[in-house]
């Protein structure tokens, strides 16, 4: 549990830098989700948002591929 909090805090601290801060935040939330209910729910919401974003990106790139042909 301590590791999860440390990863989230570290991710927040490095957000302004070019380092992958969001990756550390999501990794920390995933560790916390193993034991804490609110972290599990937040992690699920984040995954749903990520799936929607990826679906939109796939649509955009499929349109570009069709235009190129």
C-alpha positions, -999 to +999 in steps of 0.1 A: +000+000+000+029+024+008+044+016-026+011+027-043+010+060-025+047+066-032+042+059-069+012+083-071+031+111-053+062+106-074+040+107-106+024+140-094+058+155-087+072+147-121+041+157-141+057+191-151+088+174-164+091+154-197+091+122-177+060+098-178+042+111-147+008+098-157+023+063-161+035+064-125+001+077-113-018+050-130+007+023-118+003+036-083-034+036-085-033+000-098-012-010-068-036+008-044-066-008-061-055-042-048-065-031-013-086+001-014-121+004-028-119+041-039-087+034-057-102+004-075-132+026-086-109+054-098-088+029-116-118+015-134-130+050-144-095+057-158-095+025-178-129+033-193-117+068-203-086+053-218-107+028-238-129+056-252-098+076-262-083+046-279-115+039-298-116+075-310-080+073-321-087+041-340-116+058-358-094+087-368-066+066-381-090+044-400-105+074-418-070+086-427-061+052-441-093+052-462-085+087-476-049+076-485-061+047-506 
